[in-house]
Structures are given as C-alpha cells and as structure tokens.
Amino acid sequence: MADLPLTFKYREAARVHNKPYQILPDPSYRASELRLLVTGAAGGIASTVIKAFAAAGTKQMDLIDLNAAALADLAESLRESHPDCKVRTYLINLCNPSAVQDIQHVIQMIGTGRLDETFHSSDVEVKAPDDESQVCEGLELVVLNAVGILGNFAEVSDTDPERWWQTFDVNLKALYASCRGVLPYMKQKGQGTIINFSSMGCYLTNKGGSAYYVSKAAVSRLTDFLHLENEEHGVRAFAIHPGNVSTGLGRAHPPEFHACLIDPPDLCVGLCQYLTTSRADFLRGRYVSANWDIPELEERKDEIIEKDLLKMTLLV
C-alpha cells in the first residue's frame, strides 16, 4: 500500500483483495487449540467465519444472538456437518444491564465444563448439548464480537434520538459488555484473543452516517485500550473491517452505497484465523481491513510498530 491510513483517510492499498485468499499455509493450524465465543453469531459474516473455524478443527463453540431461529439453524448445521464440534447457543440481550454478568456466567461454564440446561437471567436462555464433559482446560478463548446494526442513517438534524443512541447500544455497549465479561477470565488464564468488528466507516465521513460511523470509531478506540491495558496479561485485541458485504446491514445503507457491496461473506475468514496466531502480534490494538494484503502488512511490520500506525490518532 502506498500509504497506510494514518489518519484513517481512505487510500488505495498497493494490493487489495475482494475475494478470499490464503494467508496461513495451513488453516487448521491451532484451530483445535481454540474455543470460539461469538456475539452476533447468526449474522451472515459471523456464521460464515464460525463454519470455517469448525471446518478447520475448532471443536468448542459458544454462540450468542437474539435471533433464536437463525441461531438454532446455525447450530444444527454445525452439528450435522461437524458432529465432533460441541456447540452451545445463548439467547442474550447484550444491551441489558445484566449483560456483563450474563457473559461471566457463560465464561464460568466454559471454565468449569459445567453445562446448565437453562441459563435464566433477565431474558437469557441457554441451550446446551447433553455431553457434560466439555472441560476447556488448555484451550485458548477467542472472542469474535460481530454484533452490530446500521441504525438511524440520516443527517443529524433528521435523526430520531432514540434510534440514534440505539446504534451505540448495539455497536458499542453490547461489544463492551462482551469484552468486560471475558477479560477477567482471559487475564486469569494469561491468554485470549478478542476480534472486534469495526468498519471502514470508522474513518469515513458521509452524510447520514453519524450514528454508525462514530460508533464504529469508538469500537476501534476501545480496541486500542483493550490492548494497552491487557497486553501484559497475554490478552490480544484487534479491530477489523470484515469487508463490504451484501448482508442485511450492508443493504440497509441507502441505495447509492450498494454498488460498493462487492465482497463475499468469507473474505474475512482468513484474517480472523490469522489473528489467532503469533504472526499477527504486531497488529495488536490496531485496525485491520480484510481487503488489505496481509503479506504486505508483514513486509511493513517494523514501520507499523515504530510509527504506531493503523490506529486512530491526531496528526498535526
């Protein structure tokens, strides 16, 4: 890429991708050593990533969403295609005041291997398989926070205040609750990876995008803090743009944006798998786009570290 987006103004990379490409020589590398916890699991991109991790060999998954039917379909698909993959589904409203406690309850079950038939909280339900031997000692927890909505896409003067703030509730508050819930467990274990779905919108300015773009900018900044405060405890945090994909969220943009939705849902699979490996350590706390060429970023590793690039900052 000719210039890295230091101030997050969009610049074309020397090598960009709009189709999946191989990053890891062996996608199954480390897969069996991981336990995957995903928020917004039933979404088009997240479910694609989940299936790819299962295919690569990840055998322990905890999936959170509020779309009960879509979540059940995803779990059934995983159990049929990968019978050795242990899947638990959770209907959790991460915008509720109890969300951090709800996540910690999930983590408690992950840590002990104990499965409850029903997890009752404010409006939480847990559906678990019958196998009660799922002790996860030795597995690294990887959290993929894919929960998000476009929200109220309108100029500020025309926005509905409640809908505008709802975008922050889902895109930032829910993601915060997930991170806050898992961090004590990760710090105790001395390891863990958090991958937060941000968006290239975090550094763009288009009329009508204030709620979505600003909330995603906050996700990128929060990820920077997660890295700063938890690196010494072995916790790794990344913010990613998963691509310009024609999902429900993407299609909710005004029609003039739809021509940009050219990426497939599996574009970010390789990036997510890559971020679970030590090769990606130089990107901790940073924003990374699935469209960018990872080998090119690795070539510029020293520059990225020395100049502390790929973060939101003020340059004067």
N, C-alpha and C positions, 0 to 999 in steps of 0.2 A: 504494500500500500504506500502510495506516495507520501502521505502524511497521516499519522494517527490522529484520531479526532480528539485533540487535547481539550478543546472547549466544547466538544460534542456538537460542532457544526458538521453536517454530513459531508464527507469527502469520499470519492470513489477509491476503493482499495485496488491495488495492482492485480490481485487475484481474488475474485469473489465467487461464491457458489450459490446456485439456485436449485441444485439437485444434491442429494446425499453423496458423500464421497468418503473414502476410507481414511480414517485418522489413525486408529490403533491397528497394528498389524494383526492382532487377534482380539476381536470384540469381546470374547469370553474371558479375557484377562481380568482377573479379580472379581468377575461377576458373582461367583459362588461365595465370595467372602463378604458380600454386601447384604444388608437388609434395607429395603426401599420403603419409605413412607412418603406418600404423595397427597397433597391437598389439591382440590380441583381435579381429582383423578379421572372423572368421567368426560372431561373435555377432549376435543379431537386431537390436540397435540399431546397432552399428557397421556392419554390412553395409548397412543402410538409408542411413546417412549417406554411406558410400562411393559407393553408386549415385547419390545425389543430387549429390555433387560431380562425378561423371563426367557426369551429365546436364547440369550447369551449365557444363561445359567443361574440367574438370581432366583432363589427358592423361597424367600421370605418377603412378603409384601403386606403392607397396611395401607389401605386406600380410603381416602376421605372425600366425601362430596355430599351435596344435598339433593342431587337428582337420584332418587332411590332406584328407579327403573334402569337408568343408564348404568349406574354403579353395579347393580345386580347382573346386568348383561355382560359387563366387562369381566366381573369375577367369574361368571360361568364360562365365558370364552377362555379365560386363562386356565381354569381348572380342566377344561376339555383338551386344550392344546398342550398343556404342561401339567400333567397330573401330579408331578412331584413338587410343584410350586404351591406353597402354603399361602393362601390369600385370606385376609380378613378385611371386611368392609365396615366403614363407620359413617353414620349419618350425623355429622357435627356441623352446627352453625358457628363458624369461627368468628362471627361478628358479635356473638353473645358475650356478656360479662364473664361467663364461666368458661370461655374458650381455652384459656391457658390451663386451667385445672383439667379440662377435658383432655387436652393433649397430654398432660402429665399422667393422667390415668392410662391413656394408651401406652405411653412410654413405660409406665410401671409394669404393664402386662408384657411389653417387649422384653424388659429386663429380667423378669422372673419366669417367663414362659407360661404364665398362668392365663388361661382363657376363660372369660366370663361369657355365658350365653347371651346376656343382655347388659349393656352398659347404660344405666339410667342417669341422665343428668337433665338439664333444662329441657332440651329437645334432642337428645342424643340417643342413638341406637347403635349397638354393635352386633354384627352378625359374624360368628366365628365358626370354623370347621370343628369337627368332633375331636380331632387329634389334639391332645393336651400336652404333647411332648415337645412343643416348639420352644425350646430354650435357645436363646440367641447369643450365648457367650461366645466371644471371638468374632462375631460379625460386626462390621462397621455400619453404622446407621447413615444412610444417605437420604436426605430430605429434599424432595422436589416440590417447591411451592409454586404451583401453576394456577392457583385460584385467581380469578380476575374478571372484571367486566369493563365494557367501554363506558357505560354510564351516560350522563347527560351531555351529548355532543352538541353544544350550542354556544353562541357568544355569551360572555359572562352576563351581559345585560338582559339576556333572554333565558338564562338558566333557571330551573326550579331549584331553590336552595336545598330542599331535602334530597332530591336526586343527585345533585352535585356532591353533597357530602357522603351520600351512599357509595359513590365511586371510591372515596377514600376508605370507607369502612371495609369494603371488599378487597381492594387492591393493596391497602397498606395495613389497616388494623388487623385483618384476618391473617395476613402474612406475618405481622409482628407476633400475634398470638401463637402461631406455629413455631416461630423461632424461639420465643420466650419459653415455650413449653418444652422444647427439646434440648435447649442449651445446658441446663444443669446435668442432664444425663450424659451428653457428649463430653462435658468438661470432666465429669467423674471418670468416664471411660478413657479420656485422653485422646479421643479421636472422633471424627464425624465430618460429614460434608453437607453443606447447605447450598442448594442451587435455587436461586430466586428468579422467577420470570419477571424481567423488566420489559423494556420495549425500546426500539429506536425512537419512539415518541418522547422518551425522556430528554432528548436533546434537540427536538424539533419544536417549532412554533408555528402552528396553523390555527386559523380562526376556528373556534368551536371546540378546540381540543384541550381546554384548560384543565378540566377535571381529570381526564385520563392521562394526559402528558405530565402534569405536575405530580400526580400520584405515583407514576412510574419513575419520575426523577427521584422522588422520596425513597422508592424501593432501592434504587442504585446507591443512594447515600446511606441508607440503613445497612446495606451490604458492606459498605466501607467500614462502618462502625463495628459490625459483627466481626470483621477480620481484625481490626485494630484491638478490640477488647478480648478476643478469644484465640488468637494465633498461638500464644504461648501454651494454651491448653490442648493444642492439637486439632482445633476446630478450623475447618476450611470453608470459606464462603465465597460465592460467585454470583454475579447478576448477569443474566443472559437475555439477548433478544432471540427468540426462537425462530424468527423468520417472518416473512409477510405471507401468512397462510389464510386461505379462504375458509376460516372457521366461522362459527356464529358471531364471535366477537369481531372478526375482521369484516364480515359482511354487514355488521351493524354500523360501520362507518358510512358517511354519505357516499352516494354512487360514484362521485368523481375520484374516490380513493380506490375503487375496486380493481382498476387496471393494474394496481401495484401488487395485488394478491396473487403472486406467481409461484410461491414456494410450496412444496409438498409438506404434509404434517411431519414426515420423518426426517426433514432437513436437520433438525437439532439433535437427533438421536446420537450421532457420532460425537457431537460436542459434549452432551451430557455424560456419555460413557468416558470420554477423555478426561473430564473434570474430576472424576473419581480417582484418577491416578496421580502419582507424584510428578509426572511430566508437566502437569498444569499448575504446579505450586507457584510459579512466577505470576500467575494471573489471579491469585487470591485477593479478594476485596475489590476486584475490578469488574468492569462491564465488558462483555464479550458478545459479539454477534455471531449467530450461526452462519451468516453469509460470509464471514471473514475466513480467510485461509489460515488454518492453524499452523502448518509448517512455516508460513511467512511470519506469523507472530513469534514462533520459536526462534527464527533467524534474528529477530529484533529483541530477544529476551533481555539482553543486557541494557539496551536503550530503554525498554519499558520499565525496568527496575530502577535504573539510575535516575530517570526523569520522572518517575512515579506517574506513568501515563495510564490512560484508559480509566480515569476517574473524573468525577465532576469537581471542577475547581475553578477558581477565579484567576485569570491571567491578566496582568496589567503591564 
